[in-house]
Amino acid sequence: MRKIVALPGQSILDISLLYCGDISFAWDIARTNAIPLTATFEKNTTLSIPDDMNNVAKVFKQEKVVFATGIIDDTPLDVQWLLESGYWNDAAYWNDAAIWNE
């Protein structure tokens, strides 16, 4: 086993794919760390993960790939990502004269 520190927003599936190269390791990671398979981590969460690493994980490591697909819901409730005016056109694009809030 090796120890890693999860990034904010990473899930067990992220950890499994990123460090082992296959999401099939997710169950082992969850069981080893006594956490639910659906866990999403906040900062500085240390996990024990298998030593196994396939070629996918090796490429991620070599290329310094990092991802976190989980959602940490700290977005203020008053944030609007699209303004209320506008419409979807026939090509499935949002038409609005306003810009996105960031």
C-alpha positions in Angstrom: 0.0 0.0 0.0 1.0 3.6 -0.6 -0.3 6.8 0.9 -1.5 9.7 -1.2 -3.2 13.0 -0.3 -6.5 13.6 -2.2 -7.2 17.0 -3.7 -10.3 18.9 -3.0 -13.2 17.6 -5.1 -11.5 14.3 -6.0 -13.7 11.1 -5.7 -12.6 7.5 -5.1 -13.1 7.0 -8.8 -10.7 9.9 -9.6 -8.1 8.4 -7.2 -8.6 4.9 -8.6 -8.1 6.0 -12.2 -5.4 8.6 -11.5 -3.1 6.5 -9.3 -3.9 2.9 -10.3 -5.1 3.5 -13.9 -8.4 1.7 -13.6 -11.7 2.4 -11.7 -11.9 -1.2 -10.7 -9.6 -0.3 -7.7 -12.3 2.0 -6.3 -13.8 -0.7 -4.2 -10.5 -1.7 -2.6 -9.7 1.9 -1.9 -13.1 2.5 -0.2 -12.8 -0.7 1.8 -9.2 -0.1 2.9 -10.0 3.4 4.1 -13.4 2.5 5.6 -15.2 5.2 3.5 -18.2 5.1 1.2 -17.6 4.4 -2.5 -19.4 7.7 -3.2 -17.0 9.8 -1.0 -15.7 13.2 -2.4 -12.7 14.5 -0.5 -12.0 17.9 0.9 -8.4 19.1 1.2 -5.7 17.2 3.0 -7.4 13.8 3.1 -4.8 11.0 3.3 -5.7 7.7 1.7 -4.1 4.3 1.5 -4.2 3.0 -2.1 -2.9 -0.2 -3.8 0.6 -0.3 -5.1 -0.7 -1.5 -8.4 -0.3 0.9 -11.3 -1.0 0.2 -15.0 0.2 2.1 -18.0 -2.7 4.6 -17.9 -1.6 5.7 -14.4 2.0 5.8 -15.5 1.2 8.2 -18.3 -0.9 10.3 -15.9 2.1 10.5 -13.6 4.6 11.2 -16.3 2.4 13.9 -17.9 1.5 15.3 -14.4 -2.2 14.9 -15.1 -4.5 15.9 -12.2 -8.2 15.9 -12.1 -11.0 16.2 -9.6 -14.5 15.5 -10.9 -16.4 15.8 -7.6 -18.4 18.8 -6.6 -17.7 20.5 -3.3 -20.8 22.7 -2.8 -19.4 25.9 -1.5 -20.9 28.0 -4.2 -23.0 30.9 -2.8 -26.7 30.4 -3.3 -27.1 33.7 -5.1 -24.8 32.8 -8.0 -26.5 32.6 -11.4 -24.5 30.9 -14.1 -26.9 32.0 -16.9 -28.9 35.1 -16.8 -32.6 34.6 -16.7 -33.2 36.1 -20.2 -32.3 34.1 -23.3 -33.4 30.9 -25.0 -32.1 27.7 -26.5 -32.0 27.8 -30.3 -32.5 24.9 -32.7 -28.8 24.1 -32.7 -28.9 23.7 -28.9 -27.0 26.9 -28.1 -28.0 29.4 -25.4 -28.8 32.7 -27.0 -28.5 35.7 -24.7 -26.9 39.1 -25.1 -25.4 38.9 -21.6 -22.3 37.1 -20.5 -21.6 34.3 -18.0 -20.9 35.1 -14.4 -17.7 33.7 -13.0 
